[in-house]
Amino acid sequence: MDISVKLGMLKLKNPIMTASGTFGYGLEFKPYGRLEDLGAVVVKGLSLEPRQGNPMPRIVETPCGMLNAIGLQNIGVEAFLKEKLGLLPWKTTPVIVNLYGQTREDFARLADILSREQGVAALEVNISCPNVREGGIQFGQDPVQAARVTEVVKKSAGSKPVIIKLSPNVSDVTVIARAVESAGADAISLINTLGGMAVDIYTRKPCLANKFGGLSGPAIKPVALKMVHEVCKKVSLPVIGLGGISSARDVLEFILVGASAVQVGTATFTRPDRVFSLVSEVEKLAMELGLDSWNDFQGTLKN
C-alpha cells in the first residue's frame, strides 16, 4: 500500500512526523533509525536568540505521561542554520522548523530568515507553549492575536507553507482554528501540552522549579483525539494530530477522525526508536485493515 500523504503543498512519504520539543534537532536520534524513513522531521522550537530555558528541575514523570517546563531552550535560529540544518537529510525528508517569538515582530523576523533557506520545507508556528512568560500561549488563547501572528508569518514566509500549532488550554479550540485559517494558515497542528502541576508532600514544594508545566504522553490522547476531530469538522485545512501517540493503532485513530498526518513526541523518551518503527507498523496495520489508500479511511468515523 502507498502510505504517502499530501499535506497541502508538502508530500510526505508516510504520515509519521516527529513532534517539536521532543526530538532535539533530529541529529540526536540518528543512532536509533534513519531520518530519511520519516514523513517529516520537525525540529525543536527556535527563537531569534539562544534561550537557556527554565531552571531545573523541569521534567517530572507522571502516571501515563510526563510533565515538562523546559521553557523553549534552544540554540537560536542562526546557530541552527549554521550548525545543524546542513547535517539533516532535507533533500529526501522535509525538515519543518518550529519557531517561537515573544512578539509578532519576532515571529515575522524568524519567518523572513527561514524563508530564504532551501533546506527548510515549512514553518510550524508555536503559539501554544504553556511554559514561557512571554509569547507562546498568550497568542494561542486569543483568536484575534492568533490570527495576527498567522498573518505576519505568512507575509514573511514567502513560499514556505505555514503550520499553526494550537493549544488545548482554551475553551473552544475550533474558534482559534477558524481564526488562523481565515488569516491564511496552510495547515494546523494540535494539540500541544495540557497545563498541569506536581507537588512533593515531603518538601511541600512544587516538583517543577517553574511550578507549572505541560502534560504530555498517553494520558492526553483522548483529549487530543477529541480536539482533532472537532477541528477537522470545522476547517478545510490539513490537520496534523498529536498528543500521546505511541502505537500504529494510535496513528490510525487520528487519521480516522480526520487528521492528514501525525506527530510523535513523548513516546520517543521511553523508546528513542519508536517513531522509526511506527512507519512499518502503520503500513502493516493499514494492509491488515484492507486499505488501498488513506482516502478510504481518513475522516470516515461513523456517528
N, C-alpha and C positions, 0 to 999 in steps of 0.2 A: 504494500500500500504506500502511496505517496503521502507522506505526513507533512509536507511543506505547507506553510500558511502565508497569506498575504496580510500585511499589517499596514494598510494604507499604501504608501509608496515603497515600503520595505517588503522584500520577500525573504522569509526565513525558511531554512531547510527543515525545520521542525518547530513546534510551538514552545520549546523549553528555553527559557531565558534565566539569567541569574538576577537576583534582587540586589539593588544598590544597598551598600552598607553592610552586606554580609559576605561579599566576595572580593574585598580589597580592590586592587587594580587588575585583577584577573591573573596576573603572573604568579601570585602566591599559590594558586591551585593547579599549576601545570604538572606537579608531581602526581596528581590524582586522576588526570584524564586529559583528553585532547580538547582544547578550547575550540578547535575547528569543528568539532562534532555538535556544538551547541547551536540553538537557533539564533541566539544573540548573547553578547556579554554586556551587562550593564555594570559600569564601574562605580566605585564609591563616590559619593557626592563631593563635588568640587566647589570651592569658593574662590574669590579673586586672590586672596592672600591665604597663606597656610594658617590652619587653625589647630590649636592644641587640644580642643575638646574640653569636656568637663573633668573635674578632679575625680580620682578613684576613691572608693570602689564605684564602678559604673556598670557592672553586669551582675545580675542575680538569677540563678536558675529557679524556676517555679514548676509546680506540677503541670506537665504538658506544655511547657513553654519557657520563655526567657524574658526577663525584664532588663532593658538597657537604657542607659543615659549617656551614650558616648559623646553626644554634642557635636556631631559632624566633624570630628578630627580628620584633617586631610592635608596633603602637601601643597595645595594651591594649584590653580589651573596651569600656570606656566611650567612648573616642575613636572606636572603630569605629561604635558605635551612634549617636553624635552627628554624626560627620562623613562616614561612608561609606554606611551601610545605606540611608538615605533616597534616595540617588542611584542605587541599584540597582533594576532593574525587577522587584521582588519580587512585584508583583501578577500578573505574567504568567509569570515564571520562578522556580521555587523557589530560594531562597537558603539554602544549607546552611552553617552555621558550624562550622568545625573548632575544637576547644578543647583547651587543654593546661594541666595543673596539675602542681605539684611534690608535692602531697599529695592524698589523697582529698577533704579539705575544700575544696581549691582547685577541684577538679572540680565538687563539689556547689554551691559558690557561683556558679561560672560558669553552670552549668545553670539555677540559680534565676534569675539575671539575664536570661539569654536566653529563658527560658520565658515571660517577660512581653512579649516583642517580637513584634508581629504580622508583621513582615517576615521573621522567621526561620522557615523551613519545617521544619528538622530540625537536629539536632546530630550532628556527627561527632566522636567522642572519640579523641584521639590518644594511644594507649598504645604507640606503636611508633617514636617518633623516636630514632635512634641517636646524635644529635649534642648531647644535653644531659646534664649530670651528674646532675641530679635529676629524677625523674618520667620521663615518656616510656617508653622501652623497659623500664625496671625494673618497670613494671606489666605490660607486654605479654609478658614471658617467663615469667611465673608464672601458671598458671591460677587459683590462689586470689586473687592480687592483681588479676588482670584481672576476675574475677567481682565482687570487692568494689567496684572502680571503677564497673563497669557498674551495680551495684545503687544506689550513691549518686547517680549521674547520673540513672538512671530515676526515682528517688524525687523528685528536684528538678526534673525536666524538664517536669512537668505533662503536657500532651497532645502535646508535641513528640516525634516519632519520634527514637530514639537509634540511631546507627550507630557501631559499634566498628571502628576501623581497626587491623588486625593487622600484626605484623612477620613477615618471613620469617626473621629471625635466631633461630629456635627449632628444636628437634629434631623436633617434630611439631606443625604449625600447627593440625591438626584438634582437638587436645586443648584449645587455647586457644579455638578457635571454639565447641566444645561448652560450654565453661565460660561464655562470655559469653551464649550462647543460653539456658542454664539460668538465668542471672542476669537475664534479661528483655530483652536487646537486641532491637531491632526489625529490624536489618539488620547486615551485616558488609561492610567493605571491605578488600581486600587486593590487592597487597602494598605495604608501604612499602619504603624502600630497603634494599639489602643492604650490610652493613658492608664497607668497603674502605679502601685506602691507596694513595698515590702518593708516590714519592721522587725526588729530584733527584740524579743522580750527580755533578754539578759542585759543588753546595753541600754534598752529603752530608747533606741535611736532608729531612724530610717536606715535600711540596708544600703541605699544608694546615697552617695555624697550629695547628689542633686535633689535628694528627697523623692522626687517622682521620676518615672521612666516610661518607656513604651513596651507594652507586652506583645510578644510575637510567638510563633510556633503553633502546634496543633490546637491549642486552646482557642485560638481566634478564628479557626477555619469556618465554623458555622456562621459567624458574623460576616466574614469576608464573602462567603458564598451568597448570602442574602443580599448584601450590598451590590455585588457584581450583577446579580440577577435583576435587581431593581434598576440599576443604571443602564444595563443593556436594553431594557424596555423603554427607556426614556430618551436615549440618544441614538444617533445613526453612526457615530464614530466607532472605530475598532476599540475594543476594551481589552486590557491586559489584566488578568486576575492574579492576585497574590494574597497570601495570608495562610500560613500553616500547611502548605503543600509539601508532602513528603513521599507520596506514592503515585504510581501510574493512575490508580483509581481516582486519587485527588485531582490529578490533571484533567481527566475526562469529566469529572463532576463540574469543574469550572467551564470547560468547553460546552457541556450540556446546557448550562444556564445562560450561555451566550458569549463567553469570552473568546477572543480570537487566538490568544496565546497566554502563557502563564509565566510567572517569575518564581523561582525557588530561593528561599532565604535561609531561615533558621535551621532547616534540615542539614545545611552544609556544615554547621557547627558540630553536630553529632556524628555526621559521616561526610567528610570532605569530598568523597567521590560520588555523593548521592545525585547531584544534578546531572552528572555524566551518565550514570547507569539508568536514569529515568528515560533517556532518549530511546533506548532499545526496548525498555519495558512498556513505554507508551505505544510504540508501534506494534508490539506483540499483543497488547490488550485490545487495540483497535481491530486487529485482524481477528481476534477471538470473538469480538462483537459483530464481525461480518461487515465492517465498514469499508466502503470503496473510496470514500473521500470524507474530509471534515464537513463538507456541506450536508452530508447525510445525518450529521449528528449535532453540529453546532446550533445552540439555541432551540433545540427541539424538545425541551422539557414540557411534559404534559401536565395540565392542571388537574 
